[in-house]
Amino acid sequence: MRKTMVAGNWKMNKNLQEGVALAQELTSALKGTTPRCEVVIGTPFIHLATVAQVIKDSPIRLSAENCSDKVSGAYTGEVSAEMVKSTGAEYCILGHSERRAYYHEDNELLKEKVLRALENGLKVIFCIGEVKEEREAGKQNEVVKSQLEGSLFNLSDEQFANITLAYEPVWAIGTGLTATPEQAQEMHAYIRSLLASKYGEQRANDTTILYGGSCNAKNAAELFANPDVDGGLIGGASLKAPDFLTIINAR
């Protein structure tokens, strides 16, 4: 059975004190329990080292929201994968649609970021997905395939074992729109077919594919019921402990 996961992506929200309080609330709620899925929280860089201590004895795993494509050096304001790893984080979210749109991160840059993360022992939650115009033009499969080929299909099977995919229909992020369960399942099954073609059935079946795109406490259970949807990458709903916990329990 492949791993199921619910991962929170806090984005640029919560100051350090607020982030610590949220992590403490989640840790307290999950103390002594065994969630049915892996629970990950993705926090801003400045939270990582402190939150790592808060969640140390809990079932919660920690992720950064980004890392540099460079190893080290004179890159003012950048944070390397080695730095991320040193905080106690286990994961790094890469390829998020907001990074692609606002910071012009393309497939080639993301390819380098993935390599830096893996070189430093981080697991990667890699985001792929189409914008509204691409969906309306029926190009969603083409877009997702090019993103996988451009940033991940250079990896060996052994390296790819450390990749979790997150399908984001970009038109559904922060818009209140959500892909229907049927649309989500169709795309997740297509992604798995691409993995099977590249790495074989075993790797395709073992790879966790999350849904991200206005997944919330109300619709999570319906989305997660699909056979190829292995959990969710949760944005806004991960900022409130009760909502996030409801989604975790839906998995």
C-alpha positions in Angstrom: 0.0 0.0 0.0 1.4 3.4 -0.9 1.6 6.1 1.7 -1.3 8.5 2.1 -0.6 12.1 3.3 -2.2 15.3 4.3 0.3 18.2 4.0 -0.4 21.8 5.0 1.1 24.7 3.1 1.0 27.8 5.3 2.4 30.0 2.5 3.3 33.6 3.7 1.0 33.5 6.7 1.5 33.5 10.5 4.3 35.3 12.2 6.7 33.2 14.3 4.7 33.3 17.5 1.4 32.5 15.7 3.1 29.7 13.8 4.4 28.2 17.0 1.0 28.4 18.6 -0.6 26.6 15.6 2.0 23.9 15.7 1.5 23.5 19.4 -2.3 23.2 18.9 -1.8 20.5 16.2 0.7 18.7 18.3 -1.5 18.7 21.3 -4.5 17.4 19.3 -2.5 14.5 17.7 -0.6 13.6 20.9 -0.9 9.9 21.6 -2.8 9.2 18.3 -1.7 7.4 15.2 -3.2 9.3 12.2 -4.2 7.2 9.2 -2.0 9.2 7.0 1.4 11.0 7.2 0.8 14.5 8.5 3.1 17.3 7.2 3.2 21.0 7.8 5.0 23.3 5.4 6.0 26.6 7.1 7.9 29.7 6.2 11.7 29.5 6.5 11.9 31.5 9.7 9.5 29.1 11.5 11.3 25.8 10.6 13.9 25.4 13.4 11.5 26.5 16.1 8.5 24.4 14.9 10.8 21.4 14.5 11.3 21.5 18.3 7.6 21.9 18.9 6.6 18.8 16.9 9.6 16.7 17.8 7.7 14.0 19.7 4.6 14.1 17.6 3.5 12.3 14.4 3.8 15.6 12.4 6.6 15.9 9.8 8.0 19.3 8.8 8.5 20.8 5.3 9.9 24.0 3.8 7.9 25.8 1.2 10.9 26.3 -1.2 14.7 26.1 -1.5 17.4 27.5 -3.7 18.7 25.9 -6.8 22.2 26.9 -5.7 24.4 24.9 -3.3 25.7 28.0 -1.4 27.5 31.3 -2.1 26.8 35.0 -2.7 23.0 34.7 -3.3 21.6 37.3 -0.8 18.2 36.3 0.5 18.3 32.7 -0.7 18.0 29.6 1.5 19.8 26.5 0.5 18.5 22.9 0.7 21.4 22.2 3.2 20.1 25.1 5.4 16.5 23.7 5.2 17.8 20.2 6.2 19.7 21.6 9.1 16.6 22.9 10.7 15.1 19.5 11.1 12.8 19.6 8.1 12.3 16.4 6.2 10.4 17.7 3.1 10.5 20.6 0.7 7.6 21.8 -1.4 8.7 22.7 -4.9 7.0 23.8 -8.1 4.0 25.4 -6.5 1.9 27.3 -8.9 2.5 30.5 -7.0 6.3 30.1 -7.4 5.8 29.4 -11.1 3.5 32.4 -11.6 4.9 35.1 -9.4 8.6 34.2 -9.5 8.8 32.8 -13.0 10.2 29.4 -11.9 10.4 27.2 -15.0 10.9 23.5 -15.5 14.7 23.8 -15.8 15.1 25.9 -12.6 12.8 23.5 -10.7 14.9 20.5 -12.0 17.9 22.0 -10.2 16.0 22.7 -7.0 14.8 19.1 -6.9 18.3 17.9 -7.3 19.6 20.2 -4.5 16.8 19.0 -2.2 17.5 15.3 -2.9 21.3 15.7 -2.5 20.7 17.0 1.0 18.4 14.2 2.0 15.1 16.0 1.7 12.0 14.5 0.3 10.2 16.6 -2.2 6.5 17.4 -2.6 6.4 18.5 -6.2 3.5 20.5 -7.6 2.1 20.2 -11.1 -1.0 21.5 -12.8 -2.7 23.6 -15.4 -4.1 27.2 -15.4 -7.7 28.0 -16.3 -6.9 28.8 -20.0 -5.1 25.5 -20.4 -7.9 23.5 -18.9 -10.5 25.3 -21.1 -8.3 24.6 -24.2 -8.2 20.9 -23.2 -4.4 21.1 -22.8 -4.2 19.9 -19.1 -2.6 16.6 -19.9 -0.1 18.1 -22.2 0.9 20.7 -19.5 1.2 18.2 -16.7 3.3 15.8 -18.9 5.7 18.6 -19.9 6.1 19.6 -16.2 7.0 16.0 -15.2 9.3 15.5 -18.1 11.0 18.9 -17.7 11.7 18.7 -14.0 11.5 15.1 -12.7 12.0 12.5 -15.4 15.8 13.0 -15.3 15.7 11.3 -11.9 16.6 7.6 -11.4 14.0 5.3 -10.0 15.8 5.4 -6.7 15.7 9.2 -6.6 12.1 9.3 -7.6 11.2 7.2 -4.6 11.6 10.4 -2.6 9.1 12.4 -4.7 5.5 13.0 -3.7 3.4 14.6 -6.4 0.7 17.2 -5.8 -1.7 17.9 -8.6 -2.9 21.5 -8.5 -5.6 22.7 -10.9 -4.3 26.2 -10.7 -7.8 27.6 -11.5 -9.0 26.1 -8.2 -6.4 27.6 -5.9 -7.8 30.3 -3.6 -10.8 30.8 -6.0 -13.3 28.7 -4.1 -13.5 26.5 -7.2 -12.6 22.8 -6.8 -12.0 20.2 -9.4 -14.9 17.7 -9.2 -13.9 14.3 -7.7 -14.2 12.9 -11.3 -11.8 15.5 -12.7 -9.3 14.9 -9.8 -9.4 11.1 -10.3 -9.1 11.4 -14.1 -5.9 13.6 -13.8 -4.4 11.5 -11.0 -4.9 8.3 -13.0 -3.3 10.0 -16.0 -0.3 11.1 -13.9 0.1 7.6 -12.6 0.0 6.3 -16.2 2.9 8.6 -17.1 4.9 7.3 -14.1 4.2 3.7 -15.2 5.5 4.5 -18.7 8.7 6.1 -17.4 9.5 4.0 -14.3 7.2 1.0 -14.4 4.0 -0.1 -12.7 5.6 -0.7 -9.3 6.9 2.9 -9.0 3.7 4.3 -10.4 1.7 2.3 -7.8 4.0 3.3 -5.0 4.0 7.1 -5.7 1.8 9.2 -3.5 -0.2 11.8 -5.5 -2.0 14.5 -3.6 -4.8 16.8 -4.6 -4.3 20.6 -4.1 -6.8 23.2 -5.0 -9.4 24.5 -2.5 -9.4 21.2 -0.7 -11.2 21.9 2.6 -12.9 20.3 5.6 -16.2 20.0 3.6 -15.0 18.4 0.4 -11.9 16.4 1.5 -13.6 13.1 2.2 -15.3 13.1 -1.3 -12.0 13.9 -3.0 -10.0 11.4 -1.0 -12.4 8.6 -1.8 -11.0 8.4 -5.3 -8.6 5.4 -5.8 -5.7 7.5 -7.2 -6.1 10.5 -4.8 -3.7 9.7 -1.9 -4.4 12.8 0.2 -4.2 16.6 -0.1 -1.8 19.6 -0.2 -3.9 22.0 1.9 -3.5 25.8 1.7 -5.9 28.1 3.6 -7.6 25.2 5.5 -4.3 24.3 7.1 -4.1 27.6 9.0 -6.9 26.6 11.4 -6.2 23.6 13.5 -9.8 22.3 13.6 -10.2 22.4 9.8 -6.8 20.8 9.2 -7.6 18.1 11.8 -10.9 17.4 10.1 -9.1 16.9 6.7 -6.5 14.6 8.4 -9.3 12.5 9.7 -11.0 12.4 6.3 -8.0 10.6 4.9 
